[in-house]
Amino acid sequence: MKIKDGFMLRKVGGQYVVVALGEASRSFNGIIRLNESGKFLWEQLSADKTPEQLCAALLGEYDVTPEQAQTDVAAFTEKLKKAALLA
């Protein structure tokens, strides 16, 4: 999985947001707000990563159980899929 081209992560007023740029802004109107772990996963998805690799990265960065990492990765990637942000 990888984030589609045309989406940029920015820090605005203490919050992390994702906005569409250029051609991507024609099909995606809006902003996605991310918490700290969402920002971390988004950055991981700048390179092509499997769910297992995302879980391993989350476990290396945060004090969570493997089960919680799997749940969080599944929920996060499902939201990105529904918004058509994954390539």
Buried (B, 14 or more C-beta within 10 A) or exposed (E): BEBBEBBEBEEEEEEBBBBBEEEBEEEBEEEBEBEEBBBBBBBBBEEEBEBEBBBBBBBEBEEBEEEBBBEBBEEBBEEBEEBEBBE
